[in-house]
């Protein structure tokens, strides 16, 4: 290769590097700051709070936004079950979230709303008719307090119509659950295992009692395949 041709190639390569570097610098300029911030799916959380949690503002460069990091920040918030962050034309950042909903309120040293997956949502306005989770007293020696997580998941496994009939759930010291239905029987639920099958057994037994005109005093679904009941006199 002649010296002249080599010089031309080197100059072309240098010019390409300058153009690329210039393009990167330009892409990081304020010309590419977000023009619009759109939020959807928020009901409990405020729009401004969501944008702040995501670490996004009108000064965010839309071209260089790390969507995955913004989603991780949002999903670290207990009320947010899932988040989707994307950049749309023209320079619009869209934030879509799926919020958790409370299925119970745990009563302990402080009140905490609980979601169906067992996530503690913290204090807040308690919706009317929400079941109450009552925790057993700490063991005298260990000082360990029962957790409301399993009770919340058991409630989350129920159909909304059945869950609406539950007034309270007691978490006993051995980890088993005892349900009190509104105007109905006490339900010995046992461990939180097979919660969906146990909920189905409760529904079937209540339907049977209504069809027979019978009042159930205590319902036992510890074994969902073989539920038992004691009837009122």
Secondary structure, DSSP 8 states (H G I E B T S, - for coil): --HHHHHHHHHHHHHHHHHHHHHHHHHTSGGGB-SEEEEES-SSS-HHHHHHHHT--TTSBGGG--HHHHHHHHHTSTTEEEEEEEEETTTEEEEEEEE--EEEEEESSSEEEEETTS-EEES----TT-EEEEE----TTT-----SHHHHHHHHTS-HHHHTTEEEEEE-TTS-EEEEETTS-EEEEESSTTHHHHHHHHHHHHHHHHHHT--EEEEE-SSGGG-EEEE--
